[in-house]
């Protein structure tokens, strides 16, 4: 289960991307998560995925 609070979600996702996954797509596929849901929740608090950095900034 992933955090529902957007800031906690940001921390969770960026940690997973930094330590375990080479891309957001790989993480979502492996953890059976919706890329669209994660992206929408984080965009609501002004964070966007940067593929080059492989993190939400």
C-alpha distance matrix in Angstrom:
0.0 3.8 6.7 9.0 12.1 13.7 15.2 12.2 10.5 13.9 14.0 10.7 11.9 15.5 14.9 13.3 16.1 18.7 18.0 16.8 17.3 20.6 19.3 16.6 17.4 17.0 13.5 12.4 14.3 13.1 9.3 10.3 9.5 12.2 14.5 16.2 13.4 12.5 16.2 17.2 15.0 16.4 19.8 19.9 20.2 22.6 20.7 21.4 20.5 23.5 23.6 26.5 24.7 21.3 19.6 19.2 22.4
3.8 0.0 3.8 6.5 9.1 10.2 11.6 8.9 6.8 10.2 10.6 7.7 8.7 12.3 12.3 11.2 13.8 16.4 16.3 15.5 15.8 18.8 17.3 14.4 15.8 15.9 12.2 11.3 14.1 13.3 9.7 10.9 8.9 11.1 12.5 14.1 11.3 9.6 13.2 14.3 11.8 12.8 16.4 16.6 16.6 18.9 17.0 17.9 17.2 20.3 20.8 23.7 21.7 18.5 16.4 15.7 18.8
6.7 3.8 0.0 3.8 5.6 7.5 8.7 5.9 5.1 8.8 9.3 7.5 9.4 12.5 12.8 12.8 15.2 17.3 17.7 17.7 18.1 20.9 19.3 16.4 18.3 18.7 15.1 14.3 17.4 16.9 13.4 14.5 12.1 13.5 14.4 15.4 12.2 10.3 13.5 14.0 10.8 11.7 15.3 14.9 14.4 17.2 15.7 17.4 17.5 20.6 21.8 24.5 22.2 19.4 16.7 15.4 17.9
9.0 6.5 3.8 0.0 3.8 6.1 8.7 7.4 6.5 10.0 11.5 10.5 11.7 14.7 15.7 15.8 17.7 20.0 20.9 20.8 20.7 23.1 21.1 17.7 19.5 20.6 17.2 15.7 18.9 19.0 15.5 15.8 12.9 13.3 14.4 14.4 10.8 9.8 12.7 12.2 8.8 10.6 13.8 12.6 12.7 15.9 15.2 17.1 17.8 21.2 22.8 25.7 23.6 21.1 18.2 16.1 18.4
12.1 9.1 5.6 3.8 0.0 3.8 5.7 5.4 6.0 8.6 10.1 10.4 11.9 14.2 15.4 16.3 18.0 19.8 21.1 21.6 21.7 23.9 21.9 18.7 21.0 22.2 18.9 17.9 21.4 21.5 18.2 18.8 15.7 15.9 16.2 16.1 12.8 11.1 13.3 12.6 8.8 9.7 12.8 11.3 10.4 13.8 13.5 16.1 17.4 20.6 22.7 25.2 22.9 20.8 17.5 15.1 16.6
13.7 10.2 7.5 6.1 3.8 0.0 3.8 5.5 4.9 6.1 8.7 9.7 10.2 12.0 14.0 15.1 16.0 17.9 19.7 20.4 20.0 21.7 19.4 16.3 18.9 20.5 17.4 16.5 20.2 20.7 17.9 18.5 15.1 14.7 14.2 13.9 11.1 9.0 10.3 9.9 6.2 6.0 9.2 8.2 7.0 10.1 9.7 12.3 13.8 17.1 19.4 21.9 19.7 17.9 14.5 11.7 13.1
15.2 11.6 8.7 8.7 5.7 3.8 0.0 3.8 5.3 5.0 6.4 8.7 9.9 10.7 12.4 14.4 15.3 16.4 18.3 19.6 19.7 21.4 19.7 17.1 20.1 21.3 18.2 18.1 21.8 21.9 19.2 20.5 17.3 17.4 16.5 16.8 14.4 11.6 12.6 12.9 9.5 8.0 11.0 10.5 8.0 10.5 9.8 12.8 14.2 16.9 19.4 21.4 18.7 17.3 13.6 11.1 11.9
12.2 8.9 5.9 7.4 5.4 5.5 3.8 0.0 3.8 5.4 5.1 6.1 8.6 10.0 10.6 12.4 14.2 15.4 16.5 17.7 18.3 20.5 19.2 16.7 19.6 20.2 16.7 16.8 20.4 19.9 17.0 18.6 15.9 16.8 16.4 17.3 14.6 11.8 13.8 14.5 11.0 10.1 13.7 13.4 11.5 14.0 12.6 15.1 15.7 18.3 20.3 22.3 19.4 17.5 14.2 12.5 14.0
10.5 6.8 5.1 6.5 6.0 4.9 5.3 3.8 0.0 3.8 5.4 5.0 6.0 8.4 9.8 10.5 12.0 14.0 15.3 15.8 15.8 17.9 16.2 13.4 16.0 16.9 13.5 13.3 16.9 16.8 13.9 15.3 12.4 13.1 12.6 13.7 11.2 8.1 10.4 11.5 8.5 7.8 11.6 11.9 10.8 12.9 11.0 12.8 13.0 15.9 17.6 20.0 17.6 15.2 12.1 10.5 12.8
13.9 10.2 8.8 10.0 8.6 6.1 5.0 5.4 3.8 0.0 3.8 5.5 5.3 6.0 8.4 10.0 10.5 11.9 14.1 15.1 14.9 16.4 14.8 12.3 15.6 16.6 13.6 14.0 17.7 17.8 15.6 17.2 14.2 14.5 13.1 14.2 12.5 8.9 9.9 11.6 9.1 6.8 10.2 11.3 9.5 10.7 8.3 10.2 10.4 12.9 15.0 17.0 14.4 12.5 9.1 7.2 9.2
14.0 10.6 9.3 11.5 10.1 8.7 6.4 5.1 5.4 3.8 0.0 3.8 5.6 5.4 6.1 8.6 10.0 10.5 12.0 13.7 14.4 16.4 15.6 13.8 17.2 17.4 14.2 15.3 18.8 18.1 16.0 18.3 15.8 16.9 15.7 17.4 15.7 12.1 13.4 15.3 12.7 10.6 13.9 15.0 12.7 13.9 11.4 13.3 13.0 14.8 16.6 18.1 14.9 13.2 10.0 9.2 11.0
10.7 7.7 7.5 10.5 10.4 9.7 8.7 6.1 5.0 5.5 3.8 0.0 3.8 5.7 5.3 6.3 8.7 10.0 10.7 11.5 12.4 15.0 14.2 12.3 15.2 15.0 11.5 12.6 15.8 14.8 12.4 15.0 12.9 14.7 14.0 16.2 14.4 11.0 13.1 15.3 12.9 11.5 15.1 16.3 14.8 16.2 13.5 14.7 13.7 15.8 16.8 18.7 15.9 13.4 10.8 10.7 13.4
11.9 8.7 9.4 11.7 11.9 10.2 9.9 8.6 6.0 5.3 5.6 3.8 0.0 3.8 5.4 5.2 6.1 8.5 10.0 10.2 9.9 12.1 10.8 8.6 11.7 11.9 8.7 9.8 13.3 12.8 11.1 13.3 11.0 12.3 11.0 13.4 12.3 8.7 10.4 13.2 11.6 9.9 13.2 15.1 14.1 14.8 11.6 11.9 10.4 12.5 13.2 15.5 13.1 10.2 7.9 8.1 11.3
15.5 12.3 12.5 14.7 14.2 12.0 10.7 10.0 8.4 6.0 5.4 5.7 3.8 0.0 3.8 5.5 5.0 5.9 8.5 9.9 9.7 11.2 10.5 9.4 13.1 13.1 10.5 12.4 15.7 15.1 14.0 16.5 14.4 15.4 13.5 15.8 15.2 11.5 12.2 15.1 13.7 11.1 14.0 16.2 14.6 14.6 11.1 11.4 9.7 10.8 11.8 13.3 10.3 8.1 5.4 6.5 9.2
14.9 12.3 12.8 15.7 15.4 14.0 12.4 10.6 9.8 8.4 6.1 5.3 5.4 3.8 0.0 3.8 5.5 5.1 6.0 8.0 9.4 11.7 12.0 11.6 14.8 13.9 11.0 13.5 16.3 14.9 13.8 16.9 15.4 17.3 15.9 18.6 17.7 14.1 15.4 18.3 16.6 14.4 17.5 19.4 17.7 18.0 14.7 15.2 13.4 14.2 14.7 15.7 12.6 10.4 8.7 10.3 12.7
13.3 11.2 12.8 15.8 16.3 15.1 14.4 12.4 10.5 10.0 8.6 6.3 5.2 5.5 3.8 0.0 3.8 5.5 5.3 5.3 6.4 9.4 9.7 9.2 11.9 10.5 7.5 10.3 12.8 11.1 10.3 13.6 12.7 14.9 13.8 17.0 16.4 13.0 14.7 17.9 16.6 14.9 18.0 20.2 19.1 19.5 16.0 15.8 13.4 14.4 14.0 15.6 13.2 10.1 9.3 11.3 14.4
16.1 13.8 15.2 17.7 18.0 16.0 15.3 14.2 12.0 10.5 10.0 8.7 6.1 5.0 5.5 3.8 0.0 3.8 5.7 5.7 4.8 6.5 6.6 6.9 10.0 9.1 7.1 10.2 12.6 11.8 11.8 14.6 13.4 14.9 12.9 16.1 16.3 12.9 13.6 17.2 16.5 14.4 16.9 19.6 18.6 18.3 14.6 13.6 10.7 11.2 10.4 11.8 9.6 6.4 6.4 9.2 12.3
18.7 16.4 17.3 20.0 19.8 17.9 16.4 15.4 14.0 11.9 10.5 10.0 8.5 5.9 5.1 5.5 3.8 0.0 3.8 6.1 6.7 7.8 9.2 10.3 13.5 12.2 10.6 13.9 16.1 14.9 15.1 18.1 17.1 18.6 16.6 19.6 19.7 16.2 16.7 20.1 19.3 16.7 19.1 21.8 20.2 19.7 16.0 15.4 12.7 12.3 11.8 12.1 9.2 7.3 7.3 10.5 12.7
18.0 16.3 17.7 20.9 21.1 19.7 18.3 16.5 15.3 14.1 12.0 10.7 10.0 8.5 6.0 5.3 5.7 3.8 0.0 3.8 6.5 8.8 10.9 12.2 14.7 12.6 10.8 14.4 16.0 13.9 14.2 17.7 17.4 19.6 18.2 21.5 21.4 18.0 19.1 22.5 21.4 19.3 22.1 24.5 23.0 22.9 19.3 18.8 16.1 15.9 15.0 15.3 12.8 10.6 10.9 13.9 16.3
16.8 15.5 17.7 20.8 21.6 20.4 19.6 17.7 15.8 15.1 13.7 11.5 10.2 9.9 8.0 5.3 5.7 6.1 3.8 0.0 3.8 7.1 9.2 10.5 12.3 9.5 8.0 11.7 12.7 10.5 11.3 14.8 15.0 17.5 16.4 20.0 20.1 17.1 18.5 22.0 21.2 19.6 22.3 24.8 23.9 23.9 20.2 19.3 16.2 16.4 14.8 15.7 13.9 11.0 11.9 14.9 17.9
17.3 15.8 18.1 20.7 21.7 20.0 19.7 18.3 15.8 14.9 14.4 12.4 9.9 9.7 9.4 6.4 4.8 6.7 6.5 3.8 0.0 3.8 5.5 7.3 8.8 6.3 5.7 9.5 10.4 9.1 10.6 13.5 13.5 15.4 13.8 17.4 18.1 15.3 16.2 19.9 19.8 18.1 20.4 23.3 22.8 22.4 18.6 17.1 13.7 13.8 11.7 13.1 11.9 8.6 10.3 13.3 16.5
20.6 18.8 20.9 23.1 23.9 21.7 21.4 20.5 17.9 16.4 16.4 15.0 12.1 11.2 11.7 9.4 6.5 7.8 8.8 7.1 3.8 0.0 3.8 7.2 8.5 6.7 7.8 11.1 11.8 11.5 13.5 15.7 15.5 16.7 14.4 17.8 19.2 16.5 16.6 20.4 20.8 18.9 20.5 23.8 23.4 22.3 18.6 16.5 12.8 12.0 9.2 10.1 9.8 7.0 9.8 13.1 15.9
19.3 17.3 19.3 21.1 21.9 19.4 19.7 19.2 16.2 14.8 15.6 14.2 10.8 10.5 12.0 9.7 6.6 9.2 10.9 9.2 5.5 3.8 0.0 3.8 5.4 5.2 6.4 8.7 10.0 10.8 12.4 13.9 13.1 13.6 11.0 14.2 15.9 13.4 13.1 16.9 17.8 16.0 17.4 20.7 20.8 19.7 16.0 13.6 9.8 9.7 7.0 9.3 9.4 5.9 8.4 11.1 14.2
16.6 14.4 16.4 17.7 18.7 16.3 17.1 16.7 13.4 12.3 13.8 12.3 8.6 9.4 11.6 9.2 6.9 10.3 12.2 10.5 7.3 7.2 3.8 0.0 3.8 5.5 5.2 6.1 8.5 9.9 10.6 11.6 10.0 10.1 7.4 10.6 12.1 9.7 9.6 13.4 14.2 12.9 14.4 17.5 17.9 17.2 13.7 11.5 8.1 9.5 7.8 11.0 10.8 7.1 8.0 9.5 13.1
17.4 15.8 18.3 19.5 21.0 18.9 20.1 19.6 16.0 15.6 17.2 15.2 11.7 13.1 14.8 11.9 10.0 13.5 14.7 12.3 8.8 8.5 5.4 3.8 0.0 3.8 5.5 5.1 6.0 8.5 9.9 10.1 9.3 9.2 7.0 10.4 12.4 11.0 11.2 14.6 16.0 15.3 16.6 19.6 20.6 19.9 16.7 14.2 11.0 12.3 10.0 13.2 13.9 10.4 11.7 13.1 16.5
17.0 15.9 18.7 20.6 22.2 20.5 21.3 20.2 16.9 16.6 17.4 15.0 11.9 13.1 13.9 10.5 9.1 12.2 12.6 9.5 6.3 6.7 5.2 5.5 3.8 0.0 3.8 5.5 5.2 6.1 8.5 9.7 10.0 11.3 9.9 13.6 15.1 13.4 14.2 17.7 18.5 17.8 19.5 22.4 23.0 22.6 19.1 16.9 13.5 14.4 11.8 14.4 14.6 11.0 12.7 14.8 18.3
13.5 12.2 15.1 17.2 18.9 17.4 18.2 16.7 13.5 13.6 14.2 11.5 8.7 10.5 11.0 7.5 7.1 10.6 10.8 8.0 5.7 7.8 6.4 5.2 5.5 3.8 0.0 3.8 5.5 5.2 6.0 8.1 7.9 9.9 8.9 12.7 13.3 11.1 12.7 16.0 16.2 15.5 17.8 20.4 20.7 20.8 17.4 15.8 12.8 14.3 12.6 15.3 14.6 10.8 11.5 13.2 16.9
12.4 11.3 14.3 15.7 17.9 16.5 18.1 16.8 13.3 14.0 15.3 12.6 9.8 12.4 13.5 10.3 10.2 13.9 14.4 11.7 9.5 11.1 8.7 6.1 5.1 5.5 3.8 0.0 3.8 5.5 5.3 5.5 4.6 6.2 6.0 9.7 10.3 9.0 10.9 13.8 14.3 14.4 16.6 18.9 19.8 20.2 17.2 15.6 13.0 15.2 13.9 17.1 16.8 13.0 13.2 14.0 17.8
14.3 14.1 17.4 18.9 21.4 20.2 21.8 20.4 16.9 17.7 18.8 15.8 13.3 15.7 16.3 12.8 12.6 16.1 16.0 12.7 10.4 11.8 10.0 8.5 6.0 5.2 5.5 3.8 0.0 3.8 5.6 5.1 6.5 8.3 8.7 12.1 13.1 12.5 14.2 17.0 17.8 18.1 20.0 22.4 23.5 23.8 20.8 18.9 16.1 17.9 15.9 18.9 19.1 15.3 16.2 17.4 21.1
13.1 13.3 16.9 19.0 21.5 20.7 21.9 19.9 16.8 17.8 18.1 14.8 12.8 15.1 14.9 11.1 11.8 14.9 13.9 10.5 9.1 11.5 10.8 9.9 8.5 6.1 5.2 5.5 3.8 0.0 3.8 5.6 7.9 10.8 11.5 15.0 15.4 14.2 16.4 19.3 19.4 19.5 21.9 24.1 24.8 25.3 22.1 20.6 17.7 19.3 17.4 20.0 19.6 15.8 16.7 18.3 22.0
9.3 9.7 13.4 15.5 18.2 17.9 19.2 17.0 13.9 15.6 16.0 12.4 11.1 14.0 13.8 10.3 11.8 15.1 14.2 11.3 10.6 13.5 12.4 10.6 9.9 8.5 6.0 5.3 5.6 3.8 0.0 3.8 5.5 9.1 10.5 13.8 13.3 12.1 14.9 17.4 17.0 17.5 20.3 22.0 22.6 23.6 20.7 19.8 17.4 19.6 18.3 21.2 20.3 16.5 16.5 17.4 21.2
10.3 10.9 14.5 15.8 18.8 18.5 20.5 18.6 15.3 17.2 18.3 15.0 13.3 16.5 16.9 13.6 14.6 18.1 17.7 14.8 13.5 15.7 13.9 11.6 10.1 9.7 8.1 5.5 5.1 5.6 3.8 0.0 3.8 6.9 9.3 12.1 11.7 11.7 14.5 16.4 16.5 17.7 20.1 21.6 22.9 23.9 21.4 20.2 18.1 20.6 19.4 22.6 22.2 18.4 18.3 18.8 22.6
9.5 8.9 12.1 12.9 15.7 15.1 17.3 15.9 12.4 14.2 15.8 12.9 11.0 14.4 15.4 12.7 13.4 17.1 17.4 15.0 13.5 15.5 13.1 10.0 9.3 10.0 7.9 4.6 6.5 7.9 5.5 3.8 0.0 3.8 6.3 8.8 8.1 7.9 10.9 12.7 12.7 14.0 16.3 17.8 19.2 20.3 17.9 16.9 15.2 18.1 17.5 20.9 20.3 16.6 16.0 15.9 19.6
12.2 11.1 13.5 13.3 15.9 14.7 17.4 16.8 13.1 14.5 16.9 14.7 12.3 15.4 17.3 14.9 14.9 18.6 19.6 17.5 15.4 16.7 13.6 10.1 9.2 11.3 9.9 6.2 8.3 10.8 9.1 6.9 3.8 0.0 3.8 5.3 5.3 6.4 8.6 10.0 10.9 12.6 14.2 15.7 17.6 18.5 16.5 15.2 13.9 17.1 16.7 20.3 20.2 16.8 16.1 15.4 18.8
14.5 12.5 14.4 14.4 16.2 14.2 16.5 16.4 12.6 13.1 15.7 14.0 11.0 13.5 15.9 13.8 12.9 16.6 18.2 16.4 13.8 14.4 11.0 7.4 7.0 9.9 8.9 6.0 8.7 11.5 10.5 9.3 6.3 3.8 0.0 3.8 5.5 5.3 6.0 8.5 10.0 10.7 11.9 14.2 15.9 16.1 13.7 11.9 10.4 13.4 13.1 16.8 16.8 13.6 13.1 12.4 15.7
16.2 14.1 15.4 14.4 16.1 13.9 16.8 17.3 13.7 14.2 17.4 16.2 13.4 15.8 18.6 17.0 16.1 19.6 21.5 20.0 17.4 17.8 14.2 10.6 10.4 13.6 12.7 9.7 12.1 15.0 13.8 12.1 8.8 5.3 3.8 0.0 3.8 5.6 5.1 6.0 8.6 10.0 10.3 12.1 14.6 14.9 13.4 11.7 11.3 14.6 14.9 18.6 18.9 16.0 15.1 13.6 16.4
13.4 11.3 12.2 10.8 12.8 11.1 14.4 14.6 11.2 12.5 15.7 14.4 12.3 15.2 17.7 16.4 16.3 19.7 21.4 20.1 18.1 19.2 15.9 12.1 12.4 15.1 13.3 10.3 13.1 15.4 13.3 11.7 8.1 5.3 5.5 3.8 0.0 3.8 5.5 5.2 6.2 8.6 9.9 10.7 13.1 14.3 13.1 12.5 12.6 16.3 17.0 20.7 20.2 17.3 15.7 13.8 16.7
12.5 9.6 10.3 9.8 11.1 9.0 11.6 11.8 8.1 8.9 12.1 11.0 8.7 11.5 14.1 13.0 12.9 16.2 18.0 17.1 15.3 16.5 13.4 9.7 11.0 13.4 11.1 9.0 12.5 14.2 12.1 11.7 7.9 6.4 5.3 5.6 3.8 0.0 3.8 5.5 5.3 6.2 8.5 10.0 11.4 12.4 10.5 10.1 9.9 13.6 14.5 17.9 17.0 14.2 12.2 10.4 13.5
16.2 13.2 13.5 12.7 13.3 10.3 12.6 13.8 10.4 9.9 13.4 13.1 10.4 12.2 15.4 14.7 13.6 16.7 19.1 18.5 16.2 16.6 13.1 9.6 11.2 14.2 12.7 10.9 14.2 16.4 14.9 14.5 10.9 8.6 6.0 5.1 5.5 3.8 0.0 3.8 5.6 5.3 5.9 8.5 10.2 10.2 8.3 7.1 7.4 11.1 12.5 15.9 15.4 13.1 11.3 8.9 11.5
17.2 14.3 14.0 12.2 12.6 9.9 12.9 14.5 11.5 11.6 15.3 15.3 13.2 15.1 18.3 17.9 17.2 20.1 22.5 22.0 19.9 20.4 16.9 13.4 14.6 17.7 16.0 13.8 17.0 19.3 17.4 16.4 12.7 10.0 8.5 6.0 5.2 5.5 3.8 0.0 3.8 5.5 5.1 6.2 9.0 9.7 9.3 9.0 10.5 14.2 15.9 19.3 18.8 16.7 14.6 11.8 13.7
15.0 11.8 10.8 8.8 8.8 6.2 9.5 11.0 8.5 9.1 12.7 12.9 11.6 13.7 16.6 16.6 16.5 19.3 21.4 21.2 19.8 20.8 17.8 14.2 16.0 18.5 16.2 14.3 17.8 19.4 17.0 16.5 12.7 10.9 10.0 8.6 6.2 5.3 5.6 3.8 0.0 3.8 5.6 5.3 7.2 9.2 8.8 9.9 11.5 15.3 17.3 20.4 19.2 17.1 14.4 11.4 13.3
16.4 12.8 11.7 10.6 9.7 6.0 8.0 10.1 7.8 6.8 10.6 11.5 9.9 11.1 14.4 14.9 14.4 16.7 19.3 19.6 18.1 18.9 16.0 12.9 15.3 17.8 15.5 14.4 18.1 19.5 17.5 17.7 14.0 12.6 10.7 10.0 8.6 6.2 5.3 5.5 3.8 0.0 3.8 5.2 5.4 6.5 5.2 6.8 8.7 12.2 14.7 17.5 16.0 14.3 11.3 8.0 9.5
19.8 16.4 15.3 13.8 12.8 9.2 11.0 13.7 11.6 10.2 13.9 15.1 13.2 14.0 17.5 18.0 16.9 19.1 22.1 22.3 20.4 20.5 17.4 14.4 16.6 19.5 17.8 16.6 20.0 21.9 20.3 20.1 16.3 14.2 11.9 10.3 9.9 8.5 5.9 5.1 5.6 3.8 0.0 3.8 5.3 4.7 4.8 5.7 8.7 12.0 14.7 17.4 16.6 15.4 12.8 9.2 9.9
19.9 16.6 14.9 12.6 11.3 8.2 10.5 13.4 11.9 11.3 15.0 16.3 15.1 16.2 19.4 20.2 19.6 21.8 24.5 24.8 23.3 23.8 20.7 17.5 19.6 22.4 20.4 18.9 22.4 24.1 22.0 21.6 17.8 15.7 14.2 12.1 10.7 10.0 8.5 6.2 5.3 5.2 3.8 0.0 3.8 5.6 7.4 9.4 12.4 15.7 18.5 21.2 20.0 18.9 15.9 12.3 12.6
20.2 16.6 14.4 12.7 10.4 7.0 8.0 11.5 10.8 9.5 12.7 14.8 14.1 14.6 17.7 19.1 18.6 20.2 23.0 23.9 22.8 23.4 20.8 17.9 20.6 23.0 20.7 19.8 23.5 24.8 22.6 22.9 19.2 17.6 15.9 14.6 13.1 11.4 10.2 9.0 7.2 5.4 5.3 3.8 0.0 3.8 5.9 9.1 12.2 15.1 18.3 20.5 18.8 18.0 14.6 10.9 10.6
22.6 18.9 17.2 15.9 13.8 10.1 10.5 14.0 12.9 10.7 13.9 16.2 14.8 14.6 18.0 19.5 18.3 19.7 22.9 23.9 22.4 22.3 19.7 17.2 19.9 22.6 20.8 20.2 23.8 25.3 23.6 23.9 20.3 18.5 16.1 14.9 14.3 12.4 10.2 9.7 9.2 6.5 4.7 5.6 3.8 0.0 3.8 6.6 10.3 12.6 16.0 17.9 16.5 16.3 13.3 9.5 8.4
20.7 17.0 15.7 15.2 13.5 9.7 9.8 12.6 11.0 8.3 11.4 13.5 11.6 11.1 14.7 16.0 14.6 16.0 19.3 20.2 18.6 18.6 16.0 13.7 16.7 19.1 17.4 17.2 20.8 22.1 20.7 21.4 17.9 16.5 13.7 13.4 13.1 10.5 8.3 9.3 8.8 5.2 4.8 7.4 5.9 3.8 0.0 3.8 6.9 9.3 12.7 14.6 13.1 12.6 9.5 5.7 5.2
21.4 17.9 17.4 17.1 16.1 12.3 12.8 15.1 12.8 10.2 13.3 14.7 11.9 11.4 15.2 15.8 13.6 15.4 18.8 19.3 17.1 16.5 13.6 11.5 14.2 16.9 15.8 15.6 18.9 20.6 19.8 20.2 16.9 15.2 11.9 11.7 12.5 10.1 7.1 9.0 9.9 6.8 5.7 9.4 9.1 6.6 3.8 0.0 3.8 6.4 9.5 11.9 11.1 10.5 8.3 5.2 5.6
20.5 17.2 17.5 17.8 17.4 13.8 14.2 15.7 13.0 10.4 13.0 13.7 10.4 9.7 13.4 13.4 10.7 12.7 16.1 16.2 13.7 12.8 9.8 8.1 11.0 13.5 12.8 13.0 16.1 17.7 17.4 18.1 15.2 13.9 10.4 11.3 12.6 9.9 7.4 10.5 11.5 8.7 8.7 12.4 12.2 10.3 6.9 3.8 0.0 3.8 6.1 9.0 8.5 7.1 5.7 4.2 6.4
23.5 20.3 20.6 21.2 20.6 17.1 16.9 18.3 15.9 12.9 14.8 15.8 12.5 10.8 14.2 14.4 11.2 12.3 15.9 16.4 13.8 12.0 9.7 9.5 12.3 14.4 14.3 15.2 17.9 19.3 19.6 20.6 18.1 17.1 13.4 14.6 16.3 13.6 11.1 14.2 15.3 12.2 12.0 15.7 15.1 12.6 9.3 6.4 3.8 0.0 3.8 5.5 5.5 5.6 5.6 5.9 6.7
23.6 20.8 21.8 22.8 22.7 19.4 19.4 20.3 17.6 15.0 16.6 16.8 13.2 11.8 14.7 14.0 10.4 11.8 15.0 14.8 11.7 9.2 7.0 7.8 10.0 11.8 12.6 13.9 15.9 17.4 18.3 19.4 17.5 16.7 13.1 14.9 17.0 14.5 12.5 15.9 17.3 14.7 14.7 18.5 18.3 16.0 12.7 9.5 6.1 3.8 0.0 3.8 5.5 4.6 6.8 8.6 10.2
26.5 23.7 24.5 25.7 25.2 21.9 21.4 22.3 20.0 17.0 18.1 18.7 15.5 13.3 15.7 15.6 11.8 12.1 15.3 15.7 13.1 10.1 9.3 11.0 13.2 14.4 15.3 17.1 18.9 20.0 21.2 22.6 20.9 20.3 16.8 18.6 20.7 17.9 15.9 19.3 20.4 17.5 17.4 21.2 20.5 17.9 14.6 11.9 9.0 5.5 3.8 0.0 3.8 5.5 8.1 10.4 11.0
24.7 21.7 22.2 23.6 22.9 19.7 18.7 19.4 17.6 14.4 14.9 15.9 13.1 10.3 12.6 13.2 9.6 9.2 12.8 13.9 11.9 9.8 9.4 10.8 13.9 14.6 14.6 16.8 19.1 19.6 20.3 22.2 20.3 20.2 16.8 18.9 20.2 17.0 15.4 18.8 19.2 16.0 16.6 20.0 18.8 16.5 13.1 11.1 8.5 5.5 5.5 3.8 0.0 3.8 5.5 8.2 8.7
21.3 18.5 19.4 21.1 20.8 17.9 17.3 17.5 15.2 12.5 13.2 13.4 10.2 8.1 10.4 10.1 6.4 7.3 10.6 11.0 8.6 7.0 5.9 7.1 10.4 11.0 10.8 13.0 15.3 15.8 16.5 18.4 16.6 16.8 13.6 16.0 17.3 14.2 13.1 16.7 17.1 14.3 15.4 18.9 18.0 16.3 12.6 10.5 7.1 5.6 4.6 5.5 3.8 0.0 3.8 7.1 9.3
19.6 16.4 16.7 18.2 17.5 14.5 13.6 14.2 12.1 9.1 10.0 10.8 7.9 5.4 8.7 9.3 6.4 7.3 10.9 11.9 10.3 9.8 8.4 8.0 11.7 12.7 11.5 13.2 16.2 16.7 16.5 18.3 16.0 16.1 13.1 15.1 15.7 12.2 11.3 14.6 14.4 11.3 12.8 15.9 14.6 13.3 9.5 8.3 5.7 5.6 6.8 8.1 5.5 3.8 0.0 3.8 6.2
19.2 15.7 15.4 16.1 15.1 11.7 11.1 12.5 10.5 7.2 9.2 10.7 8.1 6.5 10.3 11.3 9.2 10.5 13.9 14.9 13.3 13.1 11.1 9.5 13.1 14.8 13.2 14.0 17.4 18.3 17.4 18.8 15.9 15.4 12.4 13.6 13.8 10.4 8.9 11.8 11.4 8.0 9.2 12.3 10.9 9.5 5.7 5.2 4.2 5.9 8.6 10.4 8.2 7.1 3.8 0.0 3.8
22.4 18.8 17.9 18.4 16.6 13.1 11.9 14.0 12.8 9.2 11.0 13.4 11.3 9.2 12.7 14.4 12.3 12.7 16.3 17.9 16.5 15.9 14.2 13.1 16.5 18.3 16.9 17.8 21.1 22.0 21.2 22.6 19.6 18.8 15.7 16.4 16.7 13.5 11.5 13.7 13.3 9.5 9.9 12.6 10.6 8.4 5.2 5.6 6.4 6.7 10.2 11.0 8.7 9.3 6.2 3.8 0.0
